[in-house]
């Protein structure tokens, strides 16, 4: 599981992105499409057309970093273009669910106490 500071914002680029893009191409998308600063220290996530590949880019203080994950089965749950404009902001907890391939919008609780005491 990925551990991030609680105040960290995770910006999700809605729709799909050309996964041939590297750090420079994704940084330009952050500036031009998401209207954000790619060097802010926040995380920026992109998903490919087939939904099984994501890239997460961030600035660590002295260079750009790129995290990539491909699911062997299933796909990443992603907002559609018309849903929220150009981006959606997730919490670090929602990002952890997303990376695991779990629906971050409505995670299913597996256990709940039946009664107190």
C-alpha positions, 0 to 999 in steps of 0.5 A: 500500500502506498503511504502519502502525507494526509494533505497531499492532493492527487489530481486525476486526469479524466478520460484517457491519455496516450501512454506513450508519453513520458515525464516531459509530455505528462508535465506539459499535459498537467500545465496545459490541460489540468492548469496545474503546476507539475512541480508543486509536489502534488501527484498527477495520475493518468490512465490509458485507453485500455484501462489496465495501465496508469502513470502517476507523476510527481516532483520530489524536490529535485526531479520528476518521478514516474510511477507506472502500474499495469493490472494483469486482470480488470481495469482501473476505475476512472472518471469519464470526460463529462463527469467532472471537467478535466480533473478529479482530486482524490485523497491519499486513501482513495489513491491507495484503493485506485492503485489496488484496482478497487473502486475508490468511489464506493469501497465495500466494507467487509466487516461491521460489528453487529452490536456494541459490547 
